[in-house]
């Protein structure tokens, strides 16, 4: 669990505090106070003057803004997340169950408004990504920040409170990692009789990490782009009252059945909604150009990952690295990064690019031919997840050619094993 939380910490870290530079000197305190947006105008001016740390800080401000904008919109419409404390906090709602929204007076939500919320979120992410890329490719910098102290105004009340920190969010998700403090004493094997000190979770963010964040912004935006290329209004109408129970959706007043069918009124209605959700995952394509652009965004992610590792391997310092080279110290306990792991990752990126180009096909359990992902993105008029899985809707995209299999990613499986999802999240 600790390894997984290390990856989550990396994925959610929203840094900054430079060793030199006007914005870098102020940004850490502003992030800790939840007021980093106040630096936007000055950071933009300095970024235009090619100050890399200002570009990095501006990217972080935009990244925080993206998550605040999303979480505040979801809170505004009374989003709930049953049995998920971490997601509950991310969406700015209560942590002690989510049968009712934390917002006592949620606003109605329409399908068009939800699309607008997602559009705005992706637009801010793309702006952040551009700032991060400019920072990564500019002059050298190192910025120290404790991600656990970063505050975000999740509920939009104008104040990021004591409980609205990434540390509290990750703590609710199931425990935090112990990032070792290189300046402190070595850990003891003796049983602890007192409350242990808080972990030293400071990370030294640098140019390579700016490229990492650019990739992270694209990874986050890609599934939303895929969704926005489709009309998912049927799914919205049939199921999303489970997420927005008081926002005026069509099935709002029927989350509990009037009678029983199999179990009880609540359970039967919930099962019925799951069936309805599966039945409505047939999404017509309404923006073919947007769908066709998804592979380009995915290729950008693989390119940024290669650039990130090229920069990491060229580093000569060892300053609390988010992603360490084999010569640097890993902040994730018992998880060093070897050259063998990096080489396997880079080979896997090449394989992914071949899949995106249609030169390497995806396997389908039902067919001997492969699934051409490139042809799907370029020609699909609908996406029906059930029919794609069962086979019928995969027929137009079947092709002859090499098919990706376990051997294709054998090196990655060998060096990462069952922990490959953690590495993928960490590596971006």
C-alpha positions, 0 to 999 in steps of 0.5 A: 500500500505504501508503494501505491501511495508513493505513486499517488503522491507523485501523481498529485504533487503540486509543487514549487519553491525555487532556489532563485527567482522572484516567483520561486521565492514566494510560491511555496508559501502561497501554495501552502496558504492556498493563494498561489493564484495571486502570483499568476500575473507576475509569473506570466510576465517573468515567464515571458522573459524566459525565467524557467522557474516562473514558467514552472510556477505558472504551470503549477498555478494552472494545475491547481486551478484546474482541480479547483475549478473541477472540484468546485463545479462538482460540489456546486452540483452536489456530487457524491462518492459513496464509500470513497473518502479520498474521492469525496475530498477531491470533489469537496464533499463530506468524508463520512459517507456520501448518501447525500451531497455535502452541499446543502443546496446543490444547483441543477445540472444539465448534460450541456453544463457537464460537458462545459465543466469538462471542457474548461478542465481540459482547457486549463490542463492544456495551458498548464502543460504548455507552461511546463514544457517551456519551463522544462526546456529553459534554464536550469532550476531546482524548486523544493516543495512539500506536496503534502502541505499544498492547499486547494479550495475544493468546495469553492468557499473562498478559503483552503482550510486546514483539511483541504491539503494533499496530505489530508487527501492522501491520508484519507486514501489509506496512509502515506509513505515515509520519504526518508529525511537524508539530513536526519538519523537513520530509521530504527528497528526498535518498536516505536513507543511514541508518535513518529515524526511526520515524514519528510516529503520534500521533493526537489522539482527540476526541469525534468520534472516540468516535463513530467508534469506536462505529460501528467496534464496530458494523461489526465486530459486524454480520457476526457477528450475521448469522452467529449468526442462522443454524445454520452447524454443517454448515460448521463440521464440513466445513471448520473443521478447516482453521482449528482443525487439532488441536481435534477436529473431524470431519475433523481426521485427514483434512487429507491424503488417503490417496491422490491424485486430481488433484495430490497428497495435500495439494492434493487434500484442500484442494480437497475441503475448499473444495468442501465449504465451498461445499456447506455454505453453506446456513445455516438461520435459527435466530433470526429476531429476530436476523436482522431486527435486522441492518438496525437495526444497519446503520442505526445505523452510517450514523447514527453516520457522519453524527453523526461528520461533523457533529461533525468539520465543527464543529471549530475545532482541528487536533490530529492528527485521525483524520479531518480536515475540509477545514480540518484537516491529514490524517495520511494522506500526500497524502490530504486530505479535501475537502468534495466527498468528504464530501458524496458520502459523506453522499449515499451514506449516504442511499442505503444507508438507502433500501436498508435500508428496501426503498425502493431495491432491490439489482441481481441479475445474473439478473433485471430486478427488484430484490432487496428486502434488507428483505424478506430480513432480515424473512422469510428462513428460510435463507441459501444463498449459492450459490442466492442468487447463481445466482438461485433463492433470490432469487425470494421477494425480487424486487420492482418499484421503483427499483434501485441502479446505478452512477449511484446512487453516481456522486458517490462513484465520481467523487471516490473512484475506485478508492480507495473501499474505503480511504475506506470503511474510513477513514470508517467 
